[in-house]
Amino acid sequence: MGKIMQQNGAETYRVEDTMTRIAQSFGRAESQSYVTPTGIMFTISPGAPAKLVRVSARETNLEKVNLANNVSRKIASGDLSTQVAYKELRKIETSPTDYSMLIQIIAATLASGFFTLMFQGSWYDFLPACVAGGLGFIALMNFIRLFEIKFVAEFIASLLIGFTAFSLFSLGIGKEVDKVVVGSIMPLVPGLLITNAVRDLMAGHLISGLAKGAEAFLTAFAIGAGIAVMFALF
């Protein structure tokens, strides 16, 4: 349960609380858990051996977090045994609940255009923002598979967004290139990561909060650096 939630974008304090509540539901009132962005440690009692699970891959999939929460509620109410709950969680972990690549690209494309309008851009900027944002998201999805360091993929994606926006503007497509750029990079911005970092800090999980904050800062730096390079070139 903790691994599924941590891998798919849940807050650290929520992961710990859920694991502890499940243990209490099965009669383990003295269980202890310690969760970081890259690992989970859990023991059913202070004197028992602890189990360590490495969390190496993380993504945003709130559907799986919601499904895992539903299982935890059923456990707390006594509707599921350990065996049935384990089978449900394994099914959630392996199920392909992501949206298809095409739907994600369409969503990022339209979001870029509407973010541009939200930032007081005109309808003349809507189409170039959609094109730049869509191409940038496609680049991110493809390059993130090639590089182990995802910040490189984000830097390249922002480079492409900046290049596309400035190129379209030089062809007379669009009125305000700055609004186009800002709207186009919004699908890349780590909004959930920033939110979780703040919530973890407020909940007293300083290590997790600072780690997620640092990851969000590096992501924002990679995006900003790519756009800055294009501003310097054009």
N, C-alpha and C positions, 0 to 999 in steps of 0.2 A: 504494500500500500504506500509506504513512504517513498520507495523508489519511483513508482509511477507518478506520484504527485510532484516529486522534486524534479523529475525529468521533463515535466510538461508545463512548468511555469507557476506552481503553487508557491506561496510564501513559506519561508522556513519555519516560522512559529506555527503555522497551520499544519505543516507536516508533522512536527513534533507532537502537537496536541492530538492530532488524529491517531497517531501510532499509540500514544499513551491511553487514549480512550478505548481503543480496540483491546489493548491488553487488559484494561480494567473490566471490560465486558466479559472476558474469559477468565476472570478471577485473579489476575496478576496486578494487584493494586500498587505494588512497589516497583513497577517497571521504570526504566530510565532510558531516555533517548537524547542523542546529540546529533544535530544535522548541520552540515555545511553545504555550500553549493556543489561541492565535488565528492561528498561522502556522507554516509549515514552510519552511526553507531547505535546499537540498541542492545539492552539486556533486560531480561524479565524480572530480575531482582538485583539488589546491590552486590550480592556475593556470587552471582552466576556469571559464567563467561559471556563476554560481549561479542556480538556479531557485527562485522564491518562490511558494508556494501559500497563499492565504488560507483559514483555517478559521473561518467565521463561525457556523455552526450546529453545536451539540454536543448529543448525547443519550446515553442509556445503552442500548446494544444489544450485549451481549457475544456474541451469536450471530454477528454480522458480524465481530467481533474474532477469534473462534475460526475462522471460515471463512478470514479473511485469513491467520491463522497457519498454517493447513493448506497454503495456497498457498505461503507462504514456506518451509515445510519441504520441499515438493516441488521448489522452485527450488534449495534448498541441496543436495538429493540428486541434482540433475541430471535430474529427470524432466520438467521443463517448460522450454520455450523462452521467449524474451521475448514473442513474439507470442501464444502460448497463455496465458502468465501474465497478460498485459495483458487479454485477453478474459475470463479468469476473474475478474479484479479488477473489471472494468467490470460484469460480471454481478452480483457481490456488492454493488457500490455501488448499483445500481439495483433490486435485488431487495427486495420488501416482506416482510422477515422478522419484522416486528413482530407481536406478538399483536394480535388484534382488540380494538377498544375495549371490547366487552362482557366479554371475558375479563379485561382489565386492571381493569375496574371491579369484577368479582366477586372478583378476587384482592385488590384493595385493601380491599374490604369485609370479607372474611373475615380478612385480616391484621390489620385494626384491632381486630376482636373478640378474636382470639387474643393480640395484643400486650397488650390490657387484662388478660386472664387471666394473662399472663406477669408483668405488673407487680402481681400479687396482687389484682387485681379479682375480683369474684364473677361467677357466671353471670348474676346479675341485671343486670350491667353489659355483658354480651356483646352483647345486641341493640342498645341505644342506641349502643354504640361502632361496631357495624357500620353503623348508619344514618348516624351523623355522619361516619365515615371515608369511606363510599361517596359521600355527597353532597359532601364536601370534595374528593375526587379527581375527581368529575365537574366540579365548578367549576374546578379547576385545569386540566383538559384543555381546557375551553372558553375560559376567560379567557386562557390562554397563547397562544391564536391571535389574540386581540384586542389584546394589549399587547406591544410590542416588548421592554419590560423585564419579564422573567419574575418578578422579585421582587414586582411589583404583583399578579400572578396568585396567587402563593403567599400574599401577605398577605390577599387576598380569600378564598381557600380556607380559611385558618385562621380568619378571621372567621366564615365559615359553619359550620365545625366547632364553634367555641365557642358560637355561637348555638344550633345544633341540640342540643348536649350540655346546655346550661343549660335550654333549653326543655323537653326531655324530662325532665330532672331535676325541673323545677318541676311537671310533670304527674304526678310520682310514678313515673316509669319510670327505674330505675337506683338504685343505692345510693350510690356514690362518684363524684361528677362529676369529680374530679381524675383518677381512674384512667381514666375514659371519655375525657377530653380527651387525656391522654398517649398512650393506645393509638390514638386516632383520627388523631393527627398523624404517627404513625410512617411511613405511606406517603409523606409529603412530605419526610421528613428526608433530606438528601443524604449518605447513608452511603458510597456509592462515591466521591463527590467528596472526602470527608474522607480516606478510605483512600488514594486516589491522591495527595492532597496530601502526606500523611505519607511515603509511599513515595518520591515524587519528592525530597522534602527529604533523606531518608536516602540516596538515590542521588547527591546532590550537585547536583541541578537546582533551584537556589534560586529562580530567577525563576518557573518553572512551579509549584513547590511553593507559593510565596507567593501566586501568582495564583489557584490552585485553592483554597487555604486562605481567601483573601479572598472568593471566590465562595461557598464553603460558609458562611462567617460571615454574609454578607449574606442568604443563604437562611434560615439559622437565625434571624437577627434579624427577617426578615419574618414567619416563622411565629410566633415569640415575641411580636412586636408585636400580631399579630392576636388571639392568645389573651389577651394582657394587656388589650386593649381590652374584650373580652367579660367578663373578670373584673371590670374596673372598672365596667361597666354593670350587671352582675348582682350 
